């Protein structure tokens, strides 16, 4: 039962953070856009603080729950690198990522975000199925 409560709390925190960023800064909490602006030097302090918060999140989790979340990744490093590059290319092609489209875009009933999120889900299922067959 604890994992469900942790997931619920995490979702609520993500939603609240996205809403606060939109209300107080007028920006969508899309990770690809935030990292892109950070790399371009636009609003560097705000974007760096956001990315730093993502990095420090597991540290806060460990402080609250006594250990870091356990994650097992069975893929090899080359597959992980290629997958990361493909995700990066996809976020540029789709003008955003799952956090921007899936959290805020869906909440705003954006047709583009709904189409993007459906595409993410279908592509994810297809990629996972294909990886299970090929790897």
DOZA-282833 format. One record per residue: residue number from 1; chain; x negated, y negated, z of N, C-alpha, C, CB in turn. Coordinates in steps of 0.1 Angstrom, whole numbers. Last residue first. Glycine has a CB too. Layout:
N
+-----+-------+--------+---------+-------+---------+----------+-------+--------+---------+-------+---------+----------+-------+
|  nr | kette | n_east | n_north |  n_up | ca_east | ca_north | ca_up | c_east | c_north |  c_up | cb_east | cb_north | cb_up |
+-----+-------+--------+---------+-------+---------+----------+-------+--------+---------+-------+---------+----------+-------+
| NUM |     A |      X |       Y |     Z |       X |        Y |     Z |      X |       Y |     Z |       X |        Y |     Z |
...
+-----+-------+--------+---------+-------+---------+----------+-------+--------+---------+-------+---------+----------+-------+
***
This chain:
135
+-----+-------+--------+---------+-------+---------+----------+-------+--------+---------+-------+---------+----------+-------+
|  nr | kette | n_east | n_north |  n_up | ca_east | ca_north | ca_up | c_east | c_north |  c_up | cb_east | cb_north | cb_up |
+-----+-------+--------+---------+-------+---------+----------+-------+--------+---------+-------+---------+----------+-------+
| 135 |     A |   -152 |      80 |  -278 |    -163 |       80 |  -269 |   -163 |      92 |  -261 |    -163 |       68 |  -261 |
| 134 |     A |   -129 |      83 |  -294 |    -142 |       82 |  -300 |   -153 |      84 |  -291 |    -143 |       69 |  -307 |
| 133 |     A |   -107 |      83 |  -276 |    -108 |       93 |  -287 |   -122 |      94 |  -292 |     -98 |       90 |  -298 |
| 132 |     A |   -110 |      61 |  -260 |    -108 |       74 |  -254 |   -110 |      86 |  -264 |     -95 |       75 |  -248 |
| 131 |     A |   -111 |      41 |  -279 |    -123 |       44 |  -272 |   -122 |      58 |  -265 |    -125 |       33 |  -261 |
| 130 |     A |    -84 |      42 |  -288 |     -95 |       45 |  -297 |   -108 |      49 |  -290 |     -97 |       33 |  -307 |
| 129 |     A |    -72 |      34 |  -264 |     -69 |       47 |  -270 |    -80 |      51 |  -279 |     -55 |       46 |  -277 |
| 128 |     A |    -83 |       9 |  -261 |     -85 |       19 |  -250 |    -82 |      33 |  -256 |     -76 |       16 |  -238 |
| 127 |     A |    -74 |      -4 |  -285 |     -88 |       -2 |  -282 |    -91 |       8 |  -272 |     -94 |      -16 |  -278 |
| 126 |     A |    -46 |      -3 |  -281 |     -52 |        4 |  -292 |    -67 |       6 |  -290 |     -50 |       -5 |  -305 |
| 125 |     A |    -43 |     -18 |  -258 |     -39 |       -4 |  -258 |    -45 |       3 |  -269 |     -23 |       -4 |  -259 |
| 124 |     A |    -54 |     -43 |  -268 |     -60 |      -36 |  -256 |    -56 |     -21 |  -255 |     -56 |      -43 |  -243 |
| 123 |     A |    -36 |     -49 |  -288 |     -50 |      -46 |  -291 |    -57 |     -39 |  -280 |     -57 |      -60 |  -294 |
| 122 |     A |    -13 |     -53 |  -272 |     -13 |      -42 |  -283 |    -27 |     -39 |  -286 |      -5 |      -47 |  -295 |
| 121 |     A |    -21 |     -74 |  -256 |     -17 |      -62 |  -250 |    -18 |     -50 |  -260 |      -3 |      -63 |  -245 |
| 120 |     A |    -28 |     -95 |  -274 |     -38 |      -90 |  -265 |    -34 |     -76 |  -260 |     -39 |     -100 |  -253 |
| 119 |     A |     -2 |     -98 |  -287 |     -14 |      -93 |  -295 |    -25 |     -88 |  -286 |     -19 |     -105 |  -303 |
| 118 |     A |     12 |    -108 |  -265 |      16 |      -96 |  -271 |      5 |     -90 |  -279 |      29 |      -98 |  -280 |
| 117 |     A |     -3 |    -132 |  -262 |      -3 |     -122 |  -252 |      2 |    -109 |  -257 |       6 |     -127 |  -240 |
| 116 |     A |      3 |    -145 |  -287 |     -11 |     -142 |  -283 |    -11 |    -131 |  -273 |     -19 |     -154 |  -278 |
| 115 |     A |     31 |    -149 |  -285 |      25 |     -141 |  -296 |     11 |    -136 |  -292 |      25 |     -149 |  -309 |
| 114 |     A |     31 |    -165 |  -262 |      38 |     -153 |  -262 |     33 |    -144 |  -273 |      53 |     -155 |  -263 |
| 113 |     A |     16 |    -187 |  -272 |      11 |     -179 |  -261 |     18 |    -166 |  -260 |      12 |     -187 |  -248 |
| 112 |     A |     34 |    -197 |  -292 |      20 |     -193 |  -295 |     14 |    -184 |  -285 |      11 |     -205 |  -298 |
| 111 |     A |     56 |    -203 |  -276 |      57 |     -193 |  -286 |     43 |    -188 |  -290 |      65 |     -198 |  -298 |
| 110 |     A |     56 |    -209 |  -242 |      49 |     -213 |  -254 |     50 |    -201 |  -264 |      34 |     -217 |  -252 |
| 109 |     A |     67 |    -209 |  -216 |      74 |     -203 |  -228 |     69 |    -208 |  -241 |      89 |     -207 |  -226 |
| 108 |     A |     51 |    -214 |  -195 |      56 |     -226 |  -202 |     65 |    -222 |  -214 |      45 |     -235 |  -207 |
| 107 |     A |     42 |    -189 |  -188 |      51 |     -196 |  -179 |     57 |    -209 |  -185 |      42 |     -201 |  -167 |
| 106 |     A |     26 |    -184 |  -210 |      38 |     -176 |  -209 |     48 |    -183 |  -199 |      35 |     -162 |  -203 |
| 105 |     A |      5 |    -203 |  -205 |      13 |     -203 |  -217 |     26 |    -196 |  -216 |       5 |     -198 |  -228 |
| 104 |     A |     -5 |    -194 |  -179 |       2 |     -207 |  -181 |     10 |    -208 |  -194 |      -8 |     -218 |  -181 |
| 103 |     A |    -11 |    -166 |  -184 |      -7 |     -171 |  -172 |      1 |    -184 |  -174 |     -18 |     -174 |  -162 |
| 102 |     A |    -18 |    -160 |  -211 |     -10 |     -151 |  -203 |     -4 |    -157 |  -191 |     -18 |     -139 |  -200 |
| 101 |     A |    -33 |    -182 |  -221 |     -21 |     -178 |  -228 |    -12 |    -170 |  -218 |     -24 |     -170 |  -240 |
| 100 |     A |    -54 |    -184 |  -201 |     -47 |     -195 |  -206 |    -33 |    -192 |  -212 |     -55 |     -203 |  -216 |
|  99 |     A |    -61 |    -156 |  -197 |     -57 |     -165 |  -185 |    -50 |    -177 |  -190 |     -70 |     -169 |  -178 |
|  98 |     A |    -67 |    -146 |  -222 |     -55 |     -141 |  -214 |    -51 |    -150 |  -203 |     -59 |     -127 |  -209 |
|  97 |     A |    -76 |    -175 |  -242 |     -78 |     -162 |  -236 |    -66 |    -158 |  -228 |     -90 |     -162 |  -227 |
|  96 |     A |    -77 |    -193 |  -274 |     -75 |     -192 |  -259 |    -76 |    -177 |  -255 |     -62 |     -197 |  -255 |
|  95 |     A |    -75 |    -191 |  -301 |     -74 |     -204 |  -295 |    -71 |    -203 |  -280 |     -64 |     -213 |  -302 |
|  94 |     A |    -81 |    -167 |  -313 |     -68 |     -169 |  -308 |    -65 |    -182 |  -301 |     -65 |     -158 |  -299 |
|  93 |     A |   -108 |    -170 |  -320 |     -98 |     -168 |  -331 |    -84 |    -171 |  -326 |     -99 |     -154 |  -336 |
|  92 |     A |   -119 |    -172 |  -294 |    -120 |     -183 |  -303 |   -110 |    -182 |  -314 |    -134 |     -184 |  -309 |
|  91 |     A |   -112 |    -147 |  -284 |    -107 |     -159 |  -278 |   -108 |    -171 |  -286 |    -114 |     -161 |  -264 |
|  90 |     A |   -126 |    -130 |  -302 |    -112 |     -130 |  -302 |   -106 |    -142 |  -295 |    -107 |     -118 |  -295 |
|  89 |     A |   -153 |    -136 |  -294 |    -148 |     -139 |  -308 |   -133 |    -140 |  -308 |    -154 |     -129 |  -318 |
|  88 |     A |   -151 |    -125 |  -268 |    -155 |     -139 |  -270 |   -150 |    -144 |  -284 |    -169 |     -141 |  -269 |
|  87 |     A |   -146 |     -98 |  -274 |    -136 |     -106 |  -266 |   -139 |    -121 |  -268 |    -137 |     -103 |  -251 |
|  86 |     A |   -170 |     -92 |  -287 |    -157 |      -91 |  -294 |   -146 |     -99 |  -287 |    -153 |      -77 |  -296 |
|  85 |     A |   -188 |     -95 |  -266 |    -189 |     -103 |  -278 |   -176 |    -103 |  -285 |    -200 |      -99 |  -287 |
|  84 |     A |   -179 |     -74 |  -249 |    -179 |      -88 |  -244 |   -179 |     -98 |  -256 |    -190 |      -91 |  -235 |
|  83 |     A |   -184 |     -52 |  -265 |    -170 |      -55 |  -261 |   -169 |     -70 |  -256 |    -166 |      -46 |  -249 |
|  82 |     A |   -212 |     -53 |  -266 |    -204 |      -55 |  -278 |   -190 |     -58 |  -275 |    -204 |      -41 |  -287 |
|  81 |     A |   -218 |     -49 |  -239 |    -222 |      -61 |  -245 |   -214 |     -64 |  -258 |    -237 |      -61 |  -249 |
|  80 |     A |   -207 |     -23 |  -234 |    -202 |      -35 |  -226 |   -205 |     -48 |  -233 |    -208 |      -34 |  -212 |
|  79 |     A |   -222 |      -8 |  -252 |    -208 |       -9 |  -254 |   -202 |     -21 |  -247 |    -201 |        4 |  -250 |
|  78 |     A |   -248 |     -11 |  -240 |    -245 |      -16 |  -254 |   -230 |     -18 |  -257 |    -252 |       -7 |  -264 |
|  77 |     A |   -243 |       1 |  -214 |    -245 |      -14 |  -215 |   -243 |     -19 |  -230 |    -259 |      -17 |  -211 |
|  76 |     A |   -216 |      25 |  -214 |    -230 |       21 |  -215 |   -231 |       6 |  -217 |    -237 |       29 |  -226 |
|  75 |     A |   -189 |      29 |  -191 |    -194 |       26 |  -204 |   -209 |      23 |  -203 |    -186 |       15 |  -211 |
|  74 |     A |   -179 |      32 |  -166 |    -185 |       43 |  -171 |   -191 |      41 |  -185 |    -175 |       55 |  -172 |
|  73 |     A |   -177 |      15 |  -137 |    -177 |       13 |  -151 |   -185 |      24 |  -157 |    -183 |       -1 |  -155 |
|  72 |     A |   -159 |       9 |  -108 |    -167 |       19 |  -115 |   -166 |      17 |  -130 |    -163 |       34 |  -112 |
|  71 |     A |   -158 |     -11 |   -80 |    -155 |      -10 |   -94 |   -164 |       0 |  -101 |    -156 |      -23 |  -101 |
|  70 |     A |   -146 |     -22 |   -50 |    -154 |      -11 |   -57 |   -149 |     -10 |   -71 |    -151 |        3 |   -49 |
|  69 |     A |   -152 |     -54 |   -36 |    -143 |      -45 |   -43 |   -151 |     -34 |   -50 |    -134 |      -52 |   -53 |
|  68 |     A |   -173 |     -54 |    -6 |    -170 |      -59 |   -20 |   -160 |     -49 |   -26 |    -183 |      -60 |   -28 |
|  67 |     A |   -160 |     -56 |    27 |    -168 |      -50 |    17 |   -164 |     -56 |     3 |    -167 |      -35 |    17 |
|  66 |     A |   -143 |     -71 |    45 |    -155 |      -63 |    50 |   -163 |     -56 |    40 |    -149 |      -52 |    59 |
|  65 |     A |   -124 |     -89 |    38 |    -120 |      -74 |    39 |   -132 |     -65 |    43 |    -114 |      -70 |    26 |
|  64 |     A |   -135 |    -114 |    39 |    -122 |     -112 |    45 |   -119 |     -97 |    48 |    -111 |     -118 |    36 |
|  63 |     A |   -160 |    -112 |    27 |    -159 |     -118 |    41 |   -146 |    -115 |    47 |    -162 |     -133 |    40 |
|  62 |     A |   -152 |    -101 |     3 |    -161 |      -93 |    12 |   -160 |     -98 |    26 |    -175 |      -92 |     7 |
|  61 |     A |   -139 |    -124 |    -8 |    -132 |     -111 |    -6 |   -139 |    -102 |     4 |    -130 |     -104 |   -19 |
|  60 |     A |   -160 |    -141 |   -10 |    -150 |     -145 |     0 |   -142 |    -132 |     3 |    -140 |     -156 |    -6 |
|  59 |     A |   -174 |    -128 |   -30 |    -181 |     -130 |   -17 |   -170 |    -133 |    -6 |    -191 |     -142 |   -18 |
|  58 |     A |   -157 |    -128 |   -51 |    -160 |     -115 |   -45 |   -167 |    -117 |   -31 |    -168 |     -107 |   -54 |
|  57 |     A |   -158 |    -157 |   -56 |    -146 |     -150 |   -52 |   -148 |    -137 |   -46 |    -137 |     -148 |   -64 |
|  56 |     A |   -180 |    -168 |   -67 |    -180 |     -167 |   -53 |   -168 |    -159 |   -48 |    -181 |     -181 |   -46 |
|  55 |     A |   -174 |    -169 |   -94 |    -185 |     -161 |   -90 |   -185 |    -158 |   -75 |    -198 |     -168 |   -94 |
|  54 |     A |   -152 |    -186 |   -94 |    -150 |     -173 |   -99 |   -161 |    -163 |   -95 |    -150 |     -173 |  -115 |
|  53 |     A |   -165 |    -209 |   -85 |    -154 |     -203 |   -77 |   -152 |    -189 |   -81 |    -142 |     -211 |   -78 |
|  52 |     A |   -181 |    -215 |  -107 |    -187 |     -211 |   -94 |   -177 |    -204 |   -85 |    -193 |     -223 |   -87 |
|  51 |     A |   -161 |    -223 |  -125 |    -169 |     -211 |  -127 |   -176 |    -206 |  -115 |    -179 |     -213 |  -139 |
|  50 |     A |   -153 |    -247 |  -112 |    -143 |     -236 |  -115 |   -151 |    -223 |  -117 |    -135 |     -239 |  -127 |
|  49 |     A |   -176 |    -262 |  -111 |    -170 |     -258 |   -98 |   -160 |    -246 |  -101 |    -162 |     -270 |   -92 |
|  48 |     A |   -180 |    -265 |  -138 |    -190 |     -258 |  -131 |   -184 |    -253 |  -117 |    -203 |     -266 |  -128 |
|  47 |     A |   -158 |    -281 |  -144 |    -159 |     -268 |  -150 |   -169 |    -259 |  -143 |    -163 |     -270 |  -165 |
|  46 |     A |   -164 |    -304 |  -129 |    -152 |     -297 |  -126 |   -153 |    -283 |  -132 |    -140 |     -304 |  -133 |
|  45 |     A |   -190 |    -311 |  -140 |    -188 |     -309 |  -126 |   -176 |    -301 |  -123 |    -187 |     -322 |  -118 |
|  44 |     A |   -185 |    -315 |  -168 |    -194 |     -305 |  -163 |   -192 |    -302 |  -149 |    -208 |     -309 |  -165 |
|  43 |     A |   -169 |    -326 |  -189 |    -164 |     -325 |  -175 |   -172 |    -314 |  -168 |    -149 |     -321 |  -175 |
|  42 |     A |   -189 |    -312 |  -213 |    -177 |     -320 |  -211 |   -171 |    -316 |  -197 |    -167 |     -317 |  -222 |
|  41 |     A |   -210 |    -295 |  -220 |    -213 |     -306 |  -211 |   -201 |    -315 |  -208 |    -224 |     -314 |  -217 |
|  40 |     A |   -206 |    -272 |  -234 |    -207 |     -284 |  -242 |   -210 |    -297 |  -234 |    -194 |     -287 |  -250 |
|  39 |     A |   -203 |    -254 |  -213 |    -215 |     -253 |  -222 |   -217 |    -265 |  -231 |    -214 |     -240 |  -231 |
|  38 |     A |   -179 |    -263 |  -204 |    -191 |     -263 |  -195 |   -203 |    -263 |  -204 |    -190 |     -251 |  -185 |
|  37 |     A |   -162 |    -258 |  -225 |    -164 |     -272 |  -221 |   -176 |    -273 |  -212 |    -152 |     -278 |  -214 |
|  36 |     A |   -163 |    -229 |  -224 |    -167 |     -237 |  -236 |   -170 |    -251 |  -233 |    -156 |     -236 |  -246 |
|  35 |     A |   -153 |    -224 |  -199 |    -167 |     -221 |  -201 |   -172 |    -228 |  -214 |    -168 |     -206 |  -203 |
|  34 |     A |   -126 |    -234 |  -204 |    -134 |     -240 |  -193 |   -149 |    -237 |  -195 |    -130 |     -234 |  -179 |
|  33 |     A |   -118 |    -218 |  -225 |    -119 |     -232 |  -227 |   -128 |    -239 |  -216 |    -105 |     -238 |  -227 |
|  32 |     A |   -119 |    -192 |  -213 |    -127 |     -195 |  -224 |   -128 |    -210 |  -227 |    -121 |     -188 |  -237 |
|  31 |     A |   -100 |    -196 |  -191 |    -115 |     -194 |  -189 |   -123 |    -197 |  -201 |    -117 |     -179 |  -184 |
|  30 |     A |    -76 |    -219 |  -187 |     -81 |     -209 |  -196 |    -96 |    -208 |  -195 |     -77 |     -212 |  -211 |
|  29 |     A |    -58 |    -236 |  -172 |     -68 |     -228 |  -166 |    -72 |    -216 |  -175 |     -64 |     -223 |  -152 |
|  28 |     A |    -53 |    -267 |  -188 |     -49 |     -254 |  -186 |    -60 |    -246 |  -181 |     -44 |     -248 |  -200 |
|  27 |     A |    -52 |    -300 |  -172 |     -59 |     -289 |  -180 |    -53 |    -276 |  -177 |     -74 |     -289 |  -176 |
|  26 |     A |    -44 |    -320 |  -155 |     -38 |     -320 |  -168 |    -45 |    -309 |  -178 |     -39 |     -333 |  -175 |
|  25 |     A |    -51 |    -321 |  -129 |     -61 |     -325 |  -139 |    -56 |    -325 |  -153 |     -73 |     -315 |  -137 |
|  24 |     A |    -29 |    -315 |  -113 |     -38 |     -326 |  -109 |    -49 |    -330 |  -119 |     -45 |     -321 |   -96 |
|  23 |     A |    -14 |    -296 |  -128 |      -8 |     -307 |  -123 |    -18 |    -319 |  -120 |       0 |     -304 |  -110 |
|  22 |     A |    -34 |    -277 |  -136 |     -25 |     -283 |  -146 |    -19 |    -296 |  -141 |     -14 |     -274 |  -151 |
|  21 |     A |    -45 |    -269 |  -112 |     -53 |     -275 |  -122 |    -45 |    -282 |  -132 |     -62 |     -264 |  -129 |
|  20 |     A |    -21 |    -259 |   -99 |     -28 |     -271 |   -94 |    -37 |    -277 |  -104 |     -36 |     -267 |   -81 |
|  19 |     A |    -16 |    -237 |  -116 |      -6 |     -248 |  -115 |    -13 |    -260 |  -110 |       5 |     -244 |  -106 |
|  18 |     A |    -39 |    -221 |  -111 |     -36 |     -226 |  -125 |    -26 |    -238 |  -125 |     -30 |     -214 |  -133 |
|  17 |     A |    -36 |    -216 |   -84 |     -48 |     -224 |   -89 |    -45 |    -229 |  -103 |     -60 |     -214 |   -89 |
|  16 |     A |    -12 |    -201 |   -84 |     -13 |     -214 |   -77 |    -25 |    -223 |   -82 |     -15 |     -212 |   -62 |
|  15 |     A |    -20 |    -179 |   -99 |      -9 |     -187 |  -104 |    -10 |    -201 |   -97 |       4 |     -181 |  -101 |
|  14 |     A |    -41 |    -169 |   -82 |     -43 |     -173 |   -96 |    -33 |    -182 |  -102 |     -44 |     -160 |  -105 |
|  13 |     A |    -26 |    -163 |   -59 |     -37 |     -173 |   -59 |    -40 |    -178 |   -73 |     -49 |     -167 |   -52 |
|  12 |     A |     -8 |    -144 |   -69 |      -3 |     -156 |   -64 |    -13 |    -167 |   -63 |       3 |     -154 |   -50 |
|  11 |     A |    -26 |    -124 |   -76 |     -18 |     -130 |   -86 |    -12 |    -143 |   -82 |      -7 |     -120 |   -90 |
|  10 |     A |    -37 |    -118 |   -50 |     -45 |     -123 |   -61 |    -38 |    -130 |   -72 |     -53 |     -111 |   -67 |
|   9 |     A |    -13 |    -108 |   -37 |     -20 |     -120 |   -32 |    -29 |    -126 |   -43 |     -28 |     -117 |   -20 |
|   8 |     A |     -9 |     -85 |   -53 |       1 |      -96 |   -52 |     -5 |    -109 |   -48 |      12 |      -92 |   -43 |
|   7 |     A |    -33 |     -71 |   -47 |     -30 |      -75 |   -61 |    -19 |     -86 |   -61 |     -24 |      -63 |   -69 |
|   6 |     A |    -29 |     -67 |   -20 |     -41 |      -75 |   -25 |    -38 |     -80 |   -39 |     -54 |      -66 |   -24 |
|   5 |     A |     -6 |     -52 |   -20 |      -6 |      -65 |   -14 |    -18 |     -73 |   -18 |      -6 |      -63 |     2 |
|   4 |     A |    -16 |     -29 |   -34 |      -5 |      -37 |   -39 |     -4 |     -51 |   -33 |       8 |      -29 |   -37 |
|   3 |     A |    -35 |     -20 |   -16 |     -39 |      -25 |   -30 |    -28 |     -33 |   -36 |     -43 |      -13 |   -39 |
|   2 |     A |    -20 |     -12 |     6 |     -29 |      -24 |     7 |    -33 |     -29 |    -7 |     -42 |      -20 |    15 |
|   1 |     A |     -8 |      12 |     0 |       0 |        0 |     0 |     -9 |     -13 |     0 |       9 |        0 |    12 |
+-----+-------+--------+---------+-------+---------+----------+-------+--------+---------+-------+---------+----------+-------+
***
